[in-house]
Amino acid sequence: QVQLVQPGAELRNPGESLRLSCAASGSISSAYAMGWYRQAPGKQRELVATITSGSRTNYADSVKGRFTISADNAKNTMYLQMDSLKSEDTAVYYCSLVKYGMYYWGKGTLVTVSS
């Protein structure tokens, strides 16, 4: 069983940066893949970024060049660096991890981008 812990909420102005964190209760070094998803009000959950055990990354077109996914195996923590934030990035962001065929989810971080 893996628990993923995320902060509750973050607020930024447009154009600012934010680094989201997701701390795992166990080792992430054996994870098959990790990722970030988001769900904006009234919309379906969508993929933001993923990273595989081989460090291959994939990004949604809407965040390419602005967001960067990474993982620190020593700290059992994954990150999402979010730069040049826009109001349309406002959403609840969920981290996920796939390990031994099981999917694990964090409870989400509400990110609000507003002036």
N, CA, C and O atoms as CSV, one atom per row, in Angstrom:
chain,resi,resn,atom,element,x,y,z
A,1,GLN,N,N,0.841,-1.185,0.000
A,1,GLN,CA,C,0.000,0.000,0.000
A,1,GLN,C,C,0.885,1.247,0.000
A,1,GLN,O,O,1.827,1.349,0.785
A,2,VAL,N,N,0.579,2.175,-0.869
A,2,VAL,CA,C,1.326,3.429,-0.964
A,2,VAL,C,C,0.374,4.593,-0.717
A,2,VAL,O,O,-0.707,4.655,-1.302
A,3,GLN,N,N,0.774,5.491,0.132
A,3,GLN,CA,C,-0.001,6.715,0.339
A,3,GLN,C,C,0.749,7.889,-0.270
A,3,GLN,O,O,1.962,8.019,-0.107
A,4,LEU,N,N,0.017,8.739,-0.970
A,4,LEU,CA,C,0.594,9.917,-1.611
A,4,LEU,C,C,0.028,11.157,-0.926
A,4,LEU,O,O,-1.186,11.356,-0.878
A,5,VAL,N,N,0.918,11.978,-0.401
A,5,VAL,CA,C,0.510,13.143,0.376
A,5,VAL,C,C,0.816,14.426,-0.392
A,5,VAL,O,O,1.944,14.655,-0.828
A,6,GLN,N,N,-0.206,15.249,-0.546
A,6,GLN,CA,C,-0.073,16.535,-1.251
A,6,GLN,C,C,-0.519,17.666,-0.341
A,6,GLN,O,O,-1.352,17.457,0.540
A,7,PRO,N,N,0.028,18.873,-0.543
A,7,PRO,CA,C,-0.484,20.036,0.201
A,7,PRO,C,C,-1.899,20.338,-0.238
A,7,PRO,O,O,-2.335,19.915,-1.309
A,8,GLY,N,N,-2.626,21.089,0.613
A,8,GLY,CA,C,-4.032,21.306,0.359
A,8,GLY,C,C,-4.372,22.302,-0.723
A,8,GLY,O,O,-5.232,22.041,-1.564
A,9,ALA,N,N,-3.707,23.438,-0.712
A,9,ALA,CA,C,-4.067,24.486,-1.660
A,9,ALA,C,C,-2.904,25.436,-1.864
A,9,ALA,O,O,-2.066,25.633,-0.984
A,10,GLU,N,N,-2.879,26.030,-3.074
A,10,GLU,CA,C,-1.870,27.015,-3.414
A,10,GLU,C,C,-2.542,28.128,-4.221
A,10,GLU,O,O,-3.477,27.875,-4.979
A,11,LEU,N,N,-2.062,29.352,-4.053
A,11,LEU,CA,C,-2.598,30.501,-4.781
A,11,LEU,C,C,-1.440,31.258,-5.412
A,11,LEU,O,O,-0.459,31.587,-4.745
A,12,ARG,N,N,-1.564,31.528,-6.694
A,12,ARG,CA,C,-0.531,32.288,-7.396
A,12,ARG,C,C,-1.196,33.296,-8.335
A,12,ARG,O,O,-2.353,33.145,-8.729
A,13,ASN,N,N,-0.419,34.329,-8.678
A,13,ASN,CA,C,-0.849,35.291,-9.698
A,13,ASN,C,C,-0.433,34.776,-11.076
A,13,ASN,O,O,0.513,33.996,-11.188
A,14,PRO,N,N,-1.118,35.200,-12.097
A,14,PRO,CA,C,-0.706,34.831,-13.466
A,14,PRO,C,C,0.740,35.234,-13.720
A,14,PRO,O,O,1.179,36.312,-13.319
A,15,GLY,N,N,1.477,34.341,-14.401
A,15,GLY,CA,C,2.879,34.607,-14.702
A,15,GLY,C,C,3.848,34.095,-13.655
A,15,GLY,O,O,5.047,33.997,-13.915
A,16,GLU,N,N,3.349,33.770,-12.482
A,16,GLU,CA,C,4.223,33.274,-11.413
A,16,GLU,C,C,4.495,31.778,-11.564
A,16,GLU,O,O,3.949,31.111,-12.443
A,17,SER,N,N,5.363,31.272,-10.671
A,17,SER,CA,C,5.734,29.864,-10.686
A,17,SER,C,C,5.286,29.172,-9.405
A,17,SER,O,O,5.029,29.811,-8.384
A,18,LEU,N,N,5.199,27.848,-9.489
A,18,LEU,CA,C,4.813,27.038,-8.337
A,18,LEU,C,C,5.408,25.653,-8.517
A,18,LEU,O,O,5.403,25.114,-9.624
A,19,ARG,N,N,5.920,25.072,-7.444
A,19,ARG,CA,C,6.358,23.684,-7.497
A,19,ARG,C,C,5.460,22.843,-6.598
A,19,ARG,O,O,5.455,23.002,-5.377
A,20,LEU,N,N,4.705,21.951,-7.221
A,20,LEU,CA,C,3.858,21.030,-6.466
A,20,LEU,C,C,4.686,19.833,-6.033
A,20,LEU,O,O,5.560,19.375,-6.769
A,21,SER,N,N,4.412,19.333,-4.850
A,21,SER,CA,C,5.095,18.153,-4.368
A,21,SER,C,C,4.099,17.055,-4.036
A,21,SER,O,O,2.929,17.319,-3.759
A,22,CYS,N,N,4.579,15.826,-4.068
A,22,CYS,CA,C,3.755,14.661,-3.759
A,22,CYS,C,C,4.677,13.656,-3.083
A,22,CYS,O,O,5.521,13.042,-3.736
A,23,ALA,N,N,4.517,13.490,-1.785
A,23,ALA,CA,C,5.393,12.619,-1.006
A,23,ALA,C,C,4.769,11.239,-0.848
A,23,ALA,O,O,3.620,11.112,-0.422
A,24,ALA,N,N,5.532,10.207,-1.193
A,24,ALA,CA,C,5.047,8.826,-1.082
A,24,ALA,C,C,5.464,8.216,0.250
A,24,ALA,O,O,6.525,8.526,0.791
A,25,SER,N,N,4.600,7.338,0.769
A,25,SER,CA,C,4.883,6.698,2.053
A,25,SER,C,C,5.924,5.593,1.915
A,25,SER,O,O,6.538,5.177,2.897
A,26,GLY,N,N,6.114,5.122,0.676
A,26,GLY,CA,C,7.107,4.091,0.452
A,26,GLY,C,C,8.027,4.465,-0.688
A,26,GLY,O,O,7.977,5.583,-1.202
A,27,SER,N,N,8.862,3.529,-1.079
A,27,SER,CA,C,9.822,3.787,-2.138
A,27,SER,C,C,9.117,4.010,-3.475
A,27,SER,O,O,8.169,3.304,-3.817
A,28,ILE,N,N,9.594,4.996,-4.218
A,28,ILE,CA,C,9.056,5.233,-5.550
A,28,ILE,C,C,10.006,4.726,-6.619
A,28,ILE,O,O,9.703,4.785,-7.811
A,29,SER,N,N,11.164,4.225,-6.185
A,29,SER,CA,C,12.165,3.803,-7.167
A,29,SER,C,C,11.695,2.608,-7.980
A,29,SER,O,O,12.167,2.393,-9.097
A,30,SER,N,N,10.761,1.819,-7.425
A,30,SER,CA,C,10.262,0.652,-8.154
A,30,SER,C,C,8.953,0.945,-8.882
A,30,SER,O,O,8.329,0.039,-9.434
A,31,ALA,N,N,8.543,2.196,-8.881
A,31,ALA,CA,C,7.307,2.548,-9.581
A,31,ALA,C,C,7.489,2.400,-11.075
A,31,ALA,O,O,8.551,2.711,-11.614
A,32,TYR,N,N,6.442,1.921,-11.749
A,32,TYR,CA,C,6.479,1.797,-13.210
A,32,TYR,C,C,6.353,3.169,-13.853
A,32,TYR,O,O,7.022,3.474,-14.840
A,33,ALA,N,N,5.482,3.988,-13.275
A,33,ALA,CA,C,5.272,5.332,-13.810
A,33,ALA,C,C,4.650,6.201,-12.739
A,33,ALA,O,O,4.014,5.710,-11.807
A,34,MET,N,N,4.844,7.488,-12.886
A,34,MET,CA,C,4.233,8.480,-12.007
A,34,MET,C,C,3.672,9.593,-12.875
A,34,MET,O,O,4.122,9.814,-13.999
A,35,GLY,N,N,2.691,10.281,-12.338
A,35,GLY,CA,C,2.105,11.336,-13.154
A,35,GLY,C,C,1.328,12.359,-12.368
A,35,GLY,O,O,1.055,12.196,-11.178
A,36,TRP,N,N,0.980,13.416,-13.066
A,36,TRP,CA,C,0.123,14.479,-12.532
A,36,TRP,C,C,-1.078,14.633,-13.448
A,36,TRP,O,O,-0.950,14.634,-14.672
A,37,TYR,N,N,-2.238,14.761,-12.839
A,37,TYR,CA,C,-3.485,14.990,-13.543
A,37,TYR,C,C,-4.149,16.212,-12.919
A,37,TYR,O,O,-3.809,16.603,-11.802
A,38,ARG,N,N,-5.086,16.812,-13.631
A,38,ARG,CA,C,-5.813,17.943,-13.062
A,38,ARG,C,C,-7.265,17.907,-13.495
A,38,ARG,O,O,-7.621,17.356,-14.536
A,39,GLN,N,N,-8.088,18.515,-12.658
A,39,GLN,CA,C,-9.507,18.614,-12.950
A,39,GLN,C,C,-9.972,20.024,-12.635
A,39,GLN,O,O,-9.987,20.452,-11.480
A,40,ALA,N,N,-10.347,20.729,-13.680
A,40,ALA,CA,C,-10.853,22.093,-13.531
A,40,ALA,C,C,-12.349,22.040,-13.233
A,40,ALA,O,O,-12.997,21.039,-13.541
A,41,PRO,N,N,-12.907,23.088,-12.643
A,41,PRO,CA,C,-14.339,23.100,-12.328
A,41,PRO,C,C,-15.190,22.829,-13.567
A,41,PRO,O,O,-15.037,23.488,-14.595
A,42,GLY,N,N,-16.078,21.860,-13.452
A,42,GLY,CA,C,-16.985,21.551,-14.543
A,42,GLY,C,C,-16.376,20.762,-15.683
A,42,GLY,O,O,-17.022,20.555,-16.710
A,43,LYS,N,N,-15.125,20.314,-15.511
A,43,LYS,CA,C,-14.454,19.577,-16.585
A,43,LYS,C,C,-13.998,18.207,-16.099
A,43,LYS,O,O,-13.954,17.940,-14.898
A,44,GLN,N,N,-13.661,17.349,-17.049
A,44,GLN,CA,C,-13.168,16.028,-16.700
A,44,GLN,C,C,-11.690,16.100,-16.301
A,44,GLN,O,O,-10.971,17.028,-16.672
A,45,ARG,N,N,-11.264,15.100,-15.540
A,45,ARG,CA,C,-9.851,15.018,-15.179
A,45,ARG,C,C,-9.021,14.759,-16.428
A,45,ARG,O,O,-9.390,13.948,-17.278
A,46,GLU,N,N,-7.886,15.466,-16.526
A,46,GLU,CA,C,-7.037,15.317,-17.700
A,46,GLU,C,C,-5.594,15.096,-17.291
A,46,GLU,O,O,-5.158,15.501,-16.214
A,47,LEU,N,N,-4.864,14.438,-18.188
A,47,LEU,CA,C,-3.449,14.207,-17.968
A,47,LEU,C,C,-2.675,15.514,-18.103
A,47,LEU,O,O,-2.921,16.300,-19.018
A,48,VAL,N,N,-1.741,15.738,-17.187
A,48,VAL,CA,C,-0.856,16.898,-17.279
A,48,VAL,C,C,0.540,16.453,-17.703
A,48,VAL,O,O,1.101,16.981,-18.662
A,49,ALA,N,N,1.100,15.477,-16.981
A,49,ALA,CA,C,2.458,15.025,-17.274
A,49,ALA,C,C,2.683,13.662,-16.651
A,49,ALA,O,O,2.111,13.335,-15.612
A,50,THR,N,N,3.531,12.867,-17.304
A,50,THR,CA,C,3.910,11.571,-16.748
A,50,THR,C,C,5.416,11.379,-16.872
A,50,THR,O,O,6.076,12.002,-17.704
A,51,ILE,N,N,5.940,10.501,-16.025
A,51,ILE,CA,C,7.349,10.124,-16.097
A,51,ILE,C,C,7.447,8.638,-15.796
A,51,ILE,O,O,6.843,8.153,-14.840
A,52,THR,N,N,8.207,7.914,-16.611
A,52,THR,CA,C,8.325,6.479,-16.425
A,52,THR,C,C,9.566,6.143,-15.600
A,52,THR,O,O,10.367,7.013,-15.256
A,53,SER,N,N,9.695,4.863,-15.298
A,53,SER,CA,C,10.863,4.425,-14.532
A,53,SER,C,C,12.151,4.661,-15.309
A,53,SER,O,O,13.229,4.743,-14.720
A,54,GLY,N,N,12.041,4.771,-16.631
A,54,GLY,CA,C,13.202,5.063,-17.453
A,54,GLY,C,C,13.400,6.545,-17.691
A,54,GLY,O,O,14.187,6.949,-18.547
A,55,SER,N,N,12.671,7.365,-16.918
A,55,SER,CA,C,12.762,8.823,-16.972
A,55,SER,C,C,12.245,9.416,-18.275
A,55,SER,O,O,12.596,10.540,-18.635
A,56,ARG,N,N,11.417,8.665,-18.976
A,56,ARG,CA,C,10.782,9.226,-20.178
A,56,ARG,C,C,9.589,10.064,-19.726
A,56,ARG,O,O,8.775,9.617,-18.917
A,57,THR,N,N,9.496,11.277,-20.253
A,57,THR,CA,C,8.427,12.177,-19.849
A,57,THR,C,C,7.445,12.428,-20.987
A,57,THR,O,O,7.775,12.287,-22.164
A,58,ASN,N,N,6.240,12.800,-20.603
A,58,ASN,CA,C,5.190,13.123,-21.571
A,58,ASN,C,C,4.357,14.243,-20.979
A,58,ASN,O,O,4.062,14.246,-19.784
A,59,TYR,N,N,3.974,15.207,-21.833
A,59,TYR,CA,C,3.229,16.372,-21.355
A,59,TYR,C,C,2.012,16.640,-22.223
A,59,TYR,O,O,2.012,16.367,-23.423
A,60,ALA,N,N,0.980,17.176,-21.598
A,60,ALA,CA,C,-0.147,17.681,-22.358
A,60,ALA,C,C,0.313,18.885,-23.168
A,60,ALA,O,O,1.181,19.642,-22.734
A,61,ASP,N,N,-0.270,19.055,-24.340
A,61,ASP,CA,C,0.130,20.174,-25.204
A,61,ASP,C,C,-0.034,21.511,-24.497
A,61,ASP,O,O,0.748,22.435,-24.721
A,62,SER,N,N,-1.044,21.616,-23.647
A,62,SER,CA,C,-1.354,22.892,-23.001
A,62,SER,C,C,-0.293,23.320,-21.986
A,62,SER,O,O,-0.258,24.483,-21.585
A,63,VAL,N,N,0.577,22.384,-21.565
A,63,VAL,CA,C,1.577,22.729,-20.557
A,63,VAL,C,C,3.007,22.547,-21.059
A,63,VAL,O,O,3.955,22.864,-20.342
A,64,LYS,N,N,3.173,22.048,-22.269
A,64,LYS,CA,C,4.524,21.836,-22.798
A,64,LYS,C,C,5.317,23.137,-22.804
A,64,LYS,O,O,4.830,24.182,-23.235
A,65,GLY,N,N,6.557,23.046,-22.312
A,65,GLY,CA,C,7.409,24.225,-22.264
A,65,GLY,C,C,7.205,25.071,-21.027
A,65,GLY,O,O,7.999,25.974,-20.764
A,66,ARG,N,N,6.147,24.798,-20.249
A,66,ARG,CA,C,5.885,25.566,-19.018
A,66,ARG,C,C,5.989,24.696,-17.765
A,66,ARG,O,O,6.414,25.176,-16.714
A,67,PHE,N,N,5.610,23.436,-17.868
A,67,PHE,CA,C,5.621,22.530,-16.714
A,67,PHE,C,C,6.703,21.477,-16.877
A,67,PHE,O,O,7.016,21.064,-17.994
A,68,THR,N,N,7.278,21.042,-15.751
A,68,THR,CA,C,8.294,19.999,-15.753
A,68,THR,C,C,8.023,19.005,-14.625
A,68,THR,O,O,7.894,19.386,-13.462
A,69,ILE,N,N,7.941,17.739,-14.987
A,69,ILE,CA,C,7.745,16.686,-13.988
A,69,ILE,C,C,9.095,16.086,-13.623
A,69,ILE,O,O,9.971,15.933,-14.475
A,70,SER,N,N,9.256,15.746,-12.340
A,70,SER,CA,C,10.503,15.126,-11.901
A,70,SER,C,C,10.222,14.277,-10.672
A,70,SER,O,O,9.150,14.356,-10.073
A,71,ALA,N,N,11.203,13.467,-10.311
A,71,ALA,CA,C,11.066,12.608,-9.143
A,71,ALA,C,C,12.405,12.513,-8.429
A,71,ALA,O,O,13.457,12.438,-9.064
A,72,ASP,N,N,12.355,12.517,-7.120
A,72,ASP,CA,C,13.543,12.385,-6.286
A,72,ASP,C,C,13.407,11.063,-5.522
A,72,ASP,O,O,12.692,10.987,-4.523
A,73,ASN,N,N,14.094,10.034,-5.997
A,73,ASN,CA,C,13.958,8.713,-5.369
A,73,ASN,C,C,14.454,8.714,-3.932
A,73,ASN,O,O,13.912,7.996,-3.092
A,74,ALA,N,N,15.471,9.505,-3.637
A,74,ALA,CA,C,16.015,9.535,-2.273
A,74,ALA,C,C,15.004,10.095,-1.275
A,74,ALA,O,O,14.997,9.713,-0.105
A,75,LYS,N,N,14.155,10.999,-1.746
A,75,LYS,CA,C,13.139,11.614,-0.877
A,75,LYS,C,C,11.765,10.987,-1.077
A,75,LYS,O,O,10.804,11.361,-0.406
A,76,ASN,N,N,11.674,10.029,-2.005
A,76,ASN,CA,C,10.371,9.406,-2.324
A,76,ASN,C,C,9.311,10.464,-2.631
A,76,ASN,O,O,8.181,10.394,-2.149
A,77,THR,N,N,9.696,11.426,-3.429
A,77,THR,CA,C,8.811,12.554,-3.716
A,77,THR,C,C,8.853,12.871,-5.204
A,77,THR,O,O,9.917,12.855,-5.823
A,78,MET,N,N,7.689,13.159,-5.768
A,78,MET,CA,C,7.625,13.638,-7.139
A,78,MET,C,C,7.212,15.098,-7.120
A,78,MET,O,O,6.591,15.573,-6.170
A,79,TYR,N,N,7.567,15.800,-8.184
A,79,TYR,CA,C,7.312,17.235,-8.266
A,79,TYR,C,C,6.701,17.596,-9.617
A,79,TYR,O,O,6.846,16.880,-10.608
A,80,LEU,N,N,6.021,18.723,-9.612
A,80,LEU,CA,C,5.585,19.339,-10.854
A,80,LEU,C,C,5.950,20.811,-10.770
A,80,LEU,O,O,5.324,21.573,-10.033
A,81,GLN,N,N,6.972,21.209,-11.531
A,81,GLN,CA,C,7.374,22.606,-11.600
A,81,GLN,C,C,6.486,23.297,-12.618
A,81,GLN,O,O,6.446,22.908,-13.785
A,82,MET,N,N,5.777,24.319,-12.174
A,82,MET,CA,C,4.811,25.010,-13.021
A,82,MET,C,C,5.259,26.456,-13.179
A,82,MET,O,O,5.253,27.222,-12.216
A,83,ASP,N,N,5.646,26.828,-14.397
A,83,ASP,CA,C,6.100,28.194,-14.680
A,83,ASP,C,C,5.113,28.903,-15.593
A,83,ASP,O,O,4.291,28.271,-16.257
A,84,SER,N,N,5.208,30.225,-15.615
A,84,SER,CA,C,4.339,31.039,-16.482
A,84,SER,C,C,2.876,30.629,-16.322
A,84,SER,O,O,2.183,30.363,-17.304
A,85,LEU,N,N,2.429,30.582,-15.096
A,85,LEU,CA,C,1.071,30.123,-14.815
A,85,LEU,C,C,0.032,31.026,-15.456
A,85,LEU,O,O,0.203,32.241,-15.549
A,86,LYS,N,N,-1.051,30.395,-15.896
A,86,LYS,CA,C,-2.169,31.100,-16.518
A,86,LYS,C,C,-3.435,30.826,-15.705
A,86,LYS,O,O,-3.497,29.865,-14.938
A,87,SER,N,N,-4.421,31.665,-15.881
A,87,SER,CA,C,-5.676,31.478,-15.151
A,87,SER,C,C,-6.310,30.132,-15.501
A,87,SER,O,O,-6.967,29.513,-14.665
A,88,GLU,N,N,-6.109,29.686,-16.737
A,88,GLU,CA,C,-6.692,28.408,-17.149
A,88,GLU,C,C,-5.987,27.198,-16.545
A,88,GLU,O,O,-6.423,26.064,-16.745
A,89,ASP,N,N,-4.903,27.427,-15.807
A,89,ASP,CA,C,-4.257,26.337,-15.071
A,89,ASP,C,C,-4.957,26.078,-13.730
A,89,ASP,O,O,-4.623,25.125,-13.027
A,90,THR,N,N,-5.908,26.915,-13.388
A,90,THR,CA,C,-6.643,26.711,-12.147
A,90,THR,C,C,-7.371,25.372,-12.165
A,90,THR,O,O,-8.167,25.102,-13.065
A,91,ALA,N,N,-7.094,24.536,-11.166
A,91,ALA,CA,C,-7.673,23.186,-11.113
A,91,ALA,C,C,-7.204,22.497,-9.834
A,91,ALA,O,O,-6.340,22.999,-9.115
A,92,VAL,N,N,-7.789,21.348,-9.574
A,92,VAL,CA,C,-7.257,20.466,-8.540
A,92,VAL,C,C,-6.267,19.525,-9.220
A,92,VAL,O,O,-6.605,18.849,-10.191
A,93,TYR,N,N,-5.056,19.492,-8.705
A,93,TYR,CA,C,-3.995,18.674,-9.278
A,93,TYR,C,C,-3.794,17.417,-8.429
A,93,TYR,O,O,-3.621,17.490,-7.213
A,94,TYR,N,N,-3.821,16.282,-9.094
A,94,TYR,CA,C,-3.672,14.989,-8.429
A,94,TYR,C,C,-2.381,14.309,-8.877
A,94,TYR,O,O,-2.082,14.275,-10.070
A,95,CYS,N,N,-1.629,13.777,-7.947
A,95,CYS,CA,C,-0.478,12.973,-8.325
A,95,CYS,C,C,-0.902,11.497,-8.333
A,95,CYS,O,O,-1.824,11.089,-7.626
A,96,SER,N,N,-0.213,10.733,-9.139
A,96,SER,CA,C,-0.523,9.308,-9.228
A,96,SER,C,C,0.756,8.506,-9.382
A,96,SER,O,O,1.792,9.016,-9.808
A,97,LEU,N,N,0.651,7.240,-9.024
A,97,LEU,CA,C,1.807,6.350,-9.099
A,97,LEU,C,C,1.309,4.953,-9.452
A,97,LEU,O,O,0.303,4.490,-8.915
A,98,VAL,N,N,2.009,4.300,-10.342
A,98,VAL,CA,C,1.679,2.932,-10.726
A,98,VAL,C,C,2.814,2.033,-10.253
A,98,VAL,O,O,3.972,2.225,-10.626
A,99,LYS,N,N,2.468,1.049,-9.426
A,99,LYS,CA,C,3.483,0.171,-8.847
A,99,LYS,C,C,2.920,-1.230,-8.744
A,99,LYS,O,O,1.870,-1.444,-8.139
A,100,TYR,N,N,3.618,-2.180,-9.336
A,100,TYR,CA,C,3.197,-3.584,-9.322
A,100,TYR,C,C,1.745,-3.738,-9.778
A,100,TYR,O,O,0.982,-4.518,-9.210
A,101,GLY,N,N,1.381,-2.982,-10.810
A,101,GLY,CA,C,0.054,-3.089,-11.387
A,101,GLY,C,C,-1.047,-2.388,-10.632
A,101,GLY,O,O,-2.213,-2.466,-11.018
A,102,MET,N,N,-0.695,-1.702,-9.557
A,102,MET,CA,C,-1.684,-0.987,-8.752
A,102,MET,C,C,-1.543,0.514,-8.982
A,102,MET,O,O,-0.439,1.040,-9.122
A,103,TYR,N,N,-2.699,1.193,-9.017
A,103,TYR,CA,C,-2.728,2.637,-9.188
A,103,TYR,C,C,-2.994,3.304,-7.837
A,103,TYR,O,O,-3.894,2.900,-7.101
A,104,TYR,N,N,-2.213,4.310,-7.529
A,104,TYR,CA,C,-2.382,5.062,-6.286
A,104,TYR,C,C,-2.545,6.533,-6.625
A,104,TYR,O,O,-1.935,7.046,-7.564
A,105,TRP,N,N,-3.398,7.213,-5.827
A,105,TRP,CA,C,-3.697,8.621,-6.076
A,105,TRP,C,C,-3.542,9.443,-4.806
A,105,TRP,O,O,-3.851,8.987,-3.705
A,106,GLY,N,N,-3.056,10.668,-4.988
A,106,GLY,CA,C,-3.084,11.628,-3.901
A,106,GLY,C,C,-4.477,12.232,-3.799
A,106,GLY,O,O,-5.319,12.009,-4.668
A,107,LYS,N,N,-4.723,13.002,-2.733
A,107,LYS,CA,C,-6.055,13.585,-2.523
A,107,LYS,C,C,-6.248,14.901,-3.262
A,107,LYS,O,O,-7.354,15.440,-3.301
A,108,GLY,N,N,-5.180,15.416,-3.845
A,108,GLY,CA,C,-5.307,16.605,-4.672
A,108,GLY,C,C,-4.882,17.894,-3.999
A,108,GLY,O,O,-5.026,18.063,-2.788
A,109,THR,N,N,-4.352,18.804,-4.811
A,109,THR,CA,C,-3.990,20.151,-4.380
A,109,THR,C,C,-4.766,21.139,-5.231
A,109,THR,O,O,-4.667,21.114,-6.458
A,110,LEU,N,N,-5.537,22.006,-4.593
A,110,LEU,CA,C,-6.243,23.041,-5.334
A,110,LEU,C,C,-5.257,24.155,-5.681
A,110,LEU,O,O,-4.703,24.809,-4.797
A,111,VAL,N,N,-5.051,24.356,-6.966
A,111,VAL,CA,C,-4.195,25.434,-7.451
A,111,VAL,C,C,-5.080,26.500,-8.077
A,111,VAL,O,O,-5.807,26.241,-9.036
A,112,THR,N,N,-5.008,27.692,-7.523
A,112,THR,CA,C,-5.784,28.816,-8.040
A,112,THR,C,C,-4.833,29.858,-8.594
A,112,THR,O,O,-3.944,30.337,-7.891
A,113,VAL,N,N,-5.026,30.206,-9.861
A,113,VAL,CA,C,-4.209,31.229,-10.509
A,113,VAL,C,C,-5.125,32.402,-10.813
A,113,VAL,O,O,-5.981,32.335,-11.696
A,114,SER,N,N,-4.929,33.463,-10.073
A,114,SER,CA,C,-5.824,34.615,-10.208
A,114,SER,C,C,-5.146,35.873,-9.702
A,114,SER,O,O,-4.373,35.850,-8.744
A,115,SER,N,N,-5.460,36.975,-10.376
A,115,SER,CA,C,-4.930,38.261,-9.924
A,115,SER,C,C,-5.920,38.936,-8.978
A,115,SER,O,O,-5.655,40.034,-8.488
